[in-house]
């Protein structure tokens, strides 16, 4: 399968980058590298994750984030990369707008 990161998920990644970069220089780049690696792994395992709010949900291993994606034909489309520490209401609102 092909993995495509939608523009809205790219914005989430950028927000995560700046959050971690503000904590300590260099951590933002580490965040982006590791999260992108994990997202690309969806090419091999997409569809095995449970669904939340109409999206498959895959938790990240190294950061408290999760990927929300859908499968369309032979393409995995990642719509959101959200911080799981946020309130469920906030996460639901984010997903409903995508």
VMD Tcl script that draws the C-alpha trace (Angstrom):
set ca {
  {0.00 0.00 0.00}
  {0.97 3.61 -0.53}
  {0.91 5.99 2.46}
  {-0.18 9.57 1.86}
  {-0.01 12.22 4.59}
  {-2.79 14.72 4.00}
  {-2.16 18.46 4.37}
  {-4.09 18.65 7.64}
  {-1.86 15.92 9.12}
  {1.23 17.77 7.89}
  {0.04 20.80 9.89}
  {-0.32 18.55 12.94}
  {3.26 17.37 12.45}
  {4.48 20.94 12.22}
  {2.63 21.84 15.44}
  {4.23 18.85 17.16}
  {7.64 19.85 15.84}
  {7.37 23.35 17.35}
  {5.99 22.04 20.63}
  {8.98 19.74 21.14}
  {11.50 22.17 19.67}
  {10.39 24.76 22.26}
  {11.05 22.18 25.00}
  {14.61 21.50 23.85}
  {16.36 22.29 20.56}
  {16.72 19.21 18.38}
  {13.82 17.28 19.89}
  {11.43 18.67 17.29}
  {13.51 17.17 14.49}
  {13.68 13.86 16.35}
  {9.89 13.95 16.71}
  {9.39 14.48 12.97}
  {11.85 11.76 12.00}
  {10.42 9.10 14.31}
  {6.77 9.92 13.68}
  {7.25 9.87 9.88}
  {9.01 6.50 10.15}
  {6.09 5.09 12.10}
  {3.55 6.54 9.67}
  {5.33 4.91 6.73}
  {5.07 1.56 8.53}
  {1.31 1.78 7.95}
  {2.03 0.55 4.40}
  {2.51 -2.93 5.92}
  {-0.05 -2.99 8.72}
  {-2.88 -0.60 7.79}
  {-6.34 -1.75 8.70}
  {-5.44 -3.81 11.77}
  {-6.01 -0.91 14.16}
  {-9.34 -0.30 15.86}
  {-11.52 2.55 14.70}
  {-12.25 5.77 16.57}
  {-14.58 8.46 15.29}
  {-14.66 6.94 11.79}
  {-10.87 6.63 11.42}
  {-8.45 3.81 12.13}
  {-6.30 4.80 15.11}
  {-2.64 3.83 15.50}
  {-0.78 5.01 18.63}
  {2.79 6.18 18.18}
  {5.47 4.24 20.05}
  {7.85 7.03 21.10}
  {5.58 10.02 21.61}
  {2.10 10.45 23.15}
  {0.55 10.93 19.70}
  {-1.67 8.86 17.48}
  {-2.33 8.64 13.75}
  {-5.86 8.73 12.40}
  {-6.15 7.26 8.93}
  {-8.50 5.76 6.36}
  {-7.88 3.20 3.67}
  {-9.01 3.93 0.14}
  {-8.26 1.30 -2.49}
  {-4.49 0.72 -2.18}
  {-3.80 4.03 -0.41}
  {-3.53 4.77 3.30}
  {-4.48 8.40 3.88}
  {-3.34 9.88 7.19}
  {-5.71 12.70 8.16}
  {-4.48 13.57 11.65}
  {-1.49 13.18 13.97}
  {-2.82 14.28 17.34}
  {-1.47 14.50 20.86}
  {-3.35 11.87 22.89}
  {-2.95 13.95 26.05}
  {-5.53 16.42 24.71}
  {-9.14 16.15 25.86}
  {-11.34 13.65 24.02}
  {-13.70 16.51 23.10}
  {-10.85 18.44 21.45}
  {-9.73 15.34 19.52}
  {-13.29 14.65 18.35}
  {-13.67 18.25 17.13}
  {-10.40 18.01 15.23}
  {-11.44 14.77 13.55}
  {-14.92 16.01 12.69}
  {-13.39 18.89 10.74}
  {-11.33 16.59 8.52}
}
mol new
graphics top color blue
foreach p $ca { graphics top sphere $p radius 0.5 }
foreach p [lrange $ca 0 end-1] q [lrange $ca 1 end] { graphics top cylinder $p $q radius 0.2 }
display resetview
